[in-house]
Amino acid sequence: MAAALPTGSSGTGDGRDIVIIDNTLEISQMSECWSSGFAREIQFQNRSKRPYLVYSGNHCTGDLVATIAPGTSATYFAWSAIGG
């Protein structure tokens, strides 16, 4: 699983490749799968230069639910995600 730390970002972007999950978790290891404890509505803020791939199953398995483009935000019912 990817490391998740509380974020202190102001939302203006600081040049780092990160994804913010539910306004509270900062994902900086984009090549590692991040998984929620269960499938649920998850808010993603992709502040990276890479697409972020959202999956229906645990450990980045199952159907690809969405691809979140760099610099965009979206909410999806999903379980896990990884940088593309």
Secondary structure, DSSP 8 states (H G I E B T S, - for coil): ---EEE----SS--S---EEETTTEEE--TTS-EEEEEEEEEEEEE-SSS-EEEESSTTS-S-EEEEE-TT-EEEEEEEEEEE-
